[in-house]
Amino acid sequence: MKKLISEKTVEKAFATGKMQILVGPNDIITAQAQSAAEKMGVEIIRDMPQNVSYADRQKIIDAVIERFPGGKFSRSKIEKAVREVLDAS
């Protein structure tokens, strides 16, 4: 179920000493909430979905490879690193 993260949500978190708000991948964060969080130093952390499809993994791997031109890292090492990061989350 989607949640709405409003300015009031941020204010309540701050008032109780909570400096981080974990939100789901489909939750809605209002512009006012984002602004209030920045002013108060409250970090809004978007939780990512746990299951990443094979196609999405390949897109991530390809994007990482593009950022390391010249073959500095082999595809197999990059695939292993991406797999470890995604599986750990």
N, C-alpha and C positions, 0 to 999 in steps of 0.2 A: 504494500500500500504506500502510495506517495505521501510524503509529509511536506508541509509548507514551512520553510524556515524564514521567520519574519524578524523584524527589528526587535520585537518583544522577546522572541526566543533568545536572541543574542544578549539582550539586557538581563534576562533571567539567569542565563548561564554566567555572565559576568558577576552578577550580584551574589551568586553562590560560590564564587571563586573558581569556576570552571573556565579554563582558558582555551579549551578545544571543544569543538562540536563536530561529531562524526555524522555525516549525512550519507544517505544511500545514493546509488547511481541515478535513480529516477526522481529524487527529491527536488523540490523547487526552492531556490534561494532568491529572495527578493533583493532588488538593488539596495533598498534601505538596510536590509540585514547585512549585506556585504559591506556597505559603508560603515555601519555601526561596528561591525567586527574589526575593521581596519582601525577605526578610531580608538577602540577599547583594547586592542591587542589580542582579540580572540581569534584563534585560528579555526577556519572552517575546513574540515578535511572530508573530501568526497571518497567514500569507500567504493572500490572498484569491484565489478562482478568477479566471482571466483573462477568461473569456467570461461576459458578463452578458447575459441575454436581453432582448429588446425590452420584454417585460412588466415585468421587474425594473427596467429603466431608467425606465420610466414611473412605477413606484411610487416610485423615488428622487426623480424630478423632482417628483411630487405632494407628497412629504413635505417637500422643500425649500420649495416654494411655500407650504405651510401655515405654515412658520416665518417667512415674510416677508409678513405680511398688509398690506393696503392698497395692493397693486400697486406696491411700491417697485421691484421688478425685473420685467421682462416675462418671460412664459413662454419666449419664444425665447432670451433671454439666459441663463436658468437652464438650459434644455435644452443650450445650447452649452457652458456651464461644466461641467455634469455629464458630457457626452460627452467633453470634453477631459480631465477627471480620470480617468474610467474607461479611456479609450484610452491614457493615459499610464502606467497601472499595469500 
